[in-house]
Amino acid sequence: MPESRVARVTEIIASSPINFEEAIKVGFDRASKTLRGITGLKIVEQRVAVEDNKIVEYRVKMEVIFILLG
């Protein structure tokens, strides 16, 4: 019989001045420092911050899915 597992989802927001891909990487790198058993990410929202008619920051809101240990 397959082993039962329970997952949890937590939402984080990350940003980068470079692009959305870098913001996702920043968020994942930070989440992986404190969460174990990450199995996936879901990008919920993408936004940009604008100053003086220029994009100055890329922001992503993401759900981090991880397996609860124990």
N, C-alpha and C positions, 0 to 999 in steps of 0.2 A: 504494500500500500504506500502511495506517495506521502512524503512528509508534509504536514500542514505548516503554513507560514503565515505570519501577520505582518503587513506593511504599514508604514506610517507616511504621511505626506506633510511636509512643512513648507511654508512659503517664504522666499527670500527675495530681496531686491538688490541688484548689483549694478554698477555703472563703470563706464570707461570713456575717456576722451577720444578713443581711437575708432571703435565701431561696435555693432551689436555682438559680433562673434567674440570679441575680446571681453565684453561685459559678461557674456555667458561663461567664458573661461574663468574670469575673476570670481564669479559667484560659485562655480563648481569647485574651484581650488579652495575657496574659503570653507564651503560646506564640508568638503572631504577631510578637513582638519579636525572637525568635531563630530561628524556623523559617520557611523560605520555601516557597511552593507548597502551603500547606495546602488540602486538598480536602474534609475532613470531620472530624467528631468523633463518637465513640461513647461515650455515657454508660454506664459499666460498673457503677457502684455509687453509691448515694446514702445518706448517713448524717447523723445529727444528733448534736451534743454537747449534753448536758443538765447543768445545774447548778441546784440548789435547785428541782427540778421544773419548770424552764423550759428551752425550747430556746434555746441561746445561740450556736450556730453550725451552719450548713448546709455539708456537705462533699460533694464529688463526685469520684469517680475517673473519669477519662476517657482514651480513646485518641485521640490526635491523628494523623490520617492526612495524609501530605504526600508530594509527588513529589520524588524525588531528582534534583537538577540535575546536568548535566555531560554 
